[in-house]
Amino acid sequence: MRYAGKVYRIGYHCWYNPVLGAVIVGLSLWLRFDTNFLSRVVDSIKVDTSNLPLESFYWLLYVIIAFGAVLLILGFLGCCGSACEVICVIGLYFFFVLVLFIAEIVGIVLYFVYKTSIRDNFVNLWRNELVMKYQTSQSIRNTLDNIQNQLRCCGASGCNDYSIFGAYPSSCQCINNPSQIGCATHIWQLLESNLIYVIVVAAIILLVELFAMIFSCILMSAVKSKRNA
């Protein structure tokens, strides 16, 4: 029974973090360097990316890659600590998982606290970086026209965003529908409508991390009892 319990703990620590970290790193690297895949996605939605801030997308991928690398390191620590029964390594593993757990909780809380501010900043960014350049950049004009035609939206928050130009784009249906929803607002609503999936995934990750910390405490207690016996 002791052997089976040890194998179970080793299997748990050697499977969760390394596999999850490897999957995250692999997928992120694929999205970053597989230009053909990105081109197919862009072509499918008919968006001109020549003036879009793709570097921000790449920086997001770098952050995700770093997160995956941290999980790989945690998996290595947990696996070694469980297999060799080294208390300091298990304690280090527990500490880093706890820090990661707290950081994720704080991030979730901050999102819900500042959700309105984040949404407003997104809408303002869309208005300032895209709508305001509609008449000065052909690539941005083509991109917005495609988005507005496909999503049946207009501007960032509505038709009024184009009032400073004296006329509405042909891709907007403002004459027939003056209260047409803005594209930034519409995209934000689409993201929020799928937020439940993100919450489920986050809850699963937090639950697994919680079990990882519990197993670490149990393992440290067992190792101490074994050494004192």
C-alpha positions in Angstrom: 0.0 0.0 0.0 2.8 2.4 0.8 4.5 1.6 -2.5 1.2 2.1 -4.4 0.7 5.4 -2.6 4.2 6.6 -3.5 3.7 5.6 -7.1 0.4 7.4 -7.2 2.0 10.6 -5.8 4.9 10.4 -8.1 2.6 9.8 -11.1 0.5 12.8 -10.1 3.4 15.2 -9.8 5.2 13.9 -12.8 2.1 14.1 -15.0 0.1 17.2 -14.4 2.5 20.1 -14.6 4.9 18.7 -17.2 2.2 17.6 -19.6 0.2 20.8 -19.2 3.3 22.9 -19.5 4.5 21.1 -22.6 1.1 21.4 -24.3 1.0 25.2 -23.5 4.5 25.8 -24.7 4.0 23.6 -27.9 0.8 25.3 -28.9 2.1 28.8 -28.3 5.3 28.2 -30.2 3.3 26.7 -33.1 1.0 29.8 -33.2 4.1 32.1 -33.0 6.2 30.5 -35.8 3.7 28.8 -38.1 3.1 31.8 -40.3 1.0 29.7 -42.8 -1.5 28.9 -40.1 -1.8 32.6 -39.1 -2.2 33.5 -42.8 -5.0 31.0 -43.3 -6.8 32.4 -40.2 -6.4 36.0 -41.4 -7.5 35.1 -45.0 -10.6 33.2 -43.6 -11.8 36.3 -41.8 -10.6 38.7 -44.6 -8.8 41.1 -42.3 -5.8 43.2 -43.4 -3.2 42.9 -40.7 -0.6 45.3 -42.2 -1.5 48.0 -39.8 -2.7 45.9 -36.9 -0.5 45.6 -33.7 0.5 41.9 -34.2 3.5 42.5 -31.9 1.0 42.7 -29.0 -0.3 39.3 -30.0 3.3 37.9 -30.1 4.0 39.4 -26.7 0.9 37.6 -25.3 2.3 34.4 -26.8 5.6 35.0 -25.1 3.9 35.4 -21.7 1.9 32.2 -22.3 5.2 30.4 -23.3 6.8 31.6 -20.0 3.8 30.4 -18.1 4.1 27.0 -19.7 7.9 26.9 -19.0 7.1 27.6 -15.3 4.8 24.6 -15.3 7.5 22.4 -16.8 9.9 23.5 -14.0 7.3 22.9 -11.4 6.7 19.5 -12.8 10.4 18.7 -12.7 10.6 19.8 -9.0 7.5 17.9 -8.0 8.6 14.7 -9.8 12.1 14.8 -8.3 10.9 15.6 -4.9 8.3 12.9 -4.9 10.7 10.2 -6.3 13.7 11.0 -4.1 11.6 12.1 -1.1 13.6 15.3 -0.6 11.7 17.6 1.7 13.3 20.8 0.6 12.5 20.1 -3.1 8.9 19.2 -2.2 8.7 22.3 -0.1 10.0 24.4 -3.0 7.5 22.8 -5.3 4.7 23.6 -2.8 5.9 27.2 -2.5 5.9 27.8 -6.3 2.5 26.2 -6.8 1.1 28.3 -4.0 2.5 31.5 -5.6 1.0 30.5 -9.0 -2.3 29.6 -7.3 -2.5 33.0 -5.5 -1.5 34.9 -8.7 -4.3 33.2 -10.7 -6.8 34.0 -8.0 -5.6 37.7 -7.9 -5.8 37.8 -11.7 -9.4 36.5 -11.7 -10.5 38.9 -9.0 -8.8 41.9 -10.7 -10.6 41.0 -14.0 -14.0 41.1 -12.4 -13.2 44.2 -10.4 -11.9 46.2 -13.4 -14.0 44.5 -16.1 -15.8 47.7 -16.9 -12.6 49.6 -17.2 -11.0 47.0 -19.3 -14.0 47.0 -21.7 -14.0 50.8 -21.9 -10.2 50.8 -22.7 -10.8 48.1 -25.4 -13.6 50.2 -27.0 -11.5 53.4 -26.8 -8.5 51.6 -28.3 -10.6 50.4 -31.2 -12.0 53.9 -31.8 -8.6 55.7 -31.6 -6.4 53.2 -33.4 -8.9 52.0 -36.1 -12.0 54.2 -36.5 -10.1 57.5 -36.3 -7.8 56.3 -39.1 -10.6 55.0 -41.3 -10.1 57.8 -43.9 -6.3 58.0 -43.8 -5.3 54.3 -44.1 -6.6 52.1 -46.9 -5.6 48.9 -45.1 -7.5 49.9 -41.9 -10.5 50.9 -44.1 -10.5 47.5 -45.7 -10.2 45.7 -42.4 -13.0 47.7 -40.8 -15.3 47.3 -43.8 -14.8 43.5 -43.7 -15.5 43.3 -39.9 -18.5 45.7 -40.1 -20.0 43.7 -43.1 -19.5 40.3 -41.4 -20.5 41.2 -37.9 -23.2 43.7 -38.9 -21.7 46.3 -36.6 -20.4 49.9 -36.9 -17.5 51.8 -35.4 -16.3 51.0 -31.9 -19.5 51.7 -29.9 -22.0 52.6 -32.7 -22.7 54.8 -35.7 -21.9 58.1 -33.8 -18.2 57.2 -34.0 -18.2 58.2 -37.7 -20.2 61.4 -37.3 -17.0 63.5 -37.3 -16.5 62.4 -40.9 -19.9 63.7 -42.0 -20.9 60.4 -43.6 -21.2 56.7 -42.6 -19.2 54.0 -44.3 -21.1 51.9 -46.8 -20.3 48.8 -44.7 -22.4 50.2 -41.9 -26.2 50.1 -42.0 -26.7 53.2 -40.0 -29.3 54.8 -42.3 -31.6 51.8 -41.8 -30.5 51.1 -38.2 -29.1 54.2 -36.5 -28.7 52.3 -33.2 -26.5 49.6 -34.7 -24.2 48.0 -32.2 -20.5 49.0 -32.2 -17.9 46.4 -33.4 -15.8 46.6 -30.3 -18.8 46.3 -28.1 -20.1 43.4 -30.2 -16.7 41.5 -30.0 -16.6 42.1 -26.2 -20.0 40.6 -25.8 -19.0 37.6 -27.9 -16.0 37.1 -25.7 -18.1 37.4 -22.5 -20.7 35.0 -23.9 -17.9 32.3 -24.0 -16.4 33.3 -20.7 -18.0 30.3 -19.0 -15.6 28.0 -20.9 -12.6 30.0 -19.6 -14.1 29.9 -16.1 -14.5 26.1 -16.3 -10.9 25.6 -17.5 -9.6 28.0 -14.8 -11.5 26.2 -12.1 -10.1 22.8 -13.2 -6.6 24.2 -13.2 -7.0 25.8 -9.7 -8.5 22.6 -8.4 -5.6 20.5 -9.7 -3.1 22.9 -8.2 -5.0 22.7 -4.9 -4.7 18.9 -4.9 -1.0 19.3 -5.8 -0.4 21.4 -2.7 -2.4 18.9 -0.6 -0.4 16.0 -1.9 2.8 17.9 -1.3 1.9 18.5 2.4 0.9 14.9 2.8 4.2 13.7 1.2 6.3 16.0 3.3 4.6 14.8 6.5 5.1 11.1 5.4 8.8 11.7 4.7 9.3 13.4 8.1 7.5 10.5 9.8 9.6 8.0 8.0 12.8 9.7 8.9 11.8 10.0 12.6 10.7 6.4 12.8 
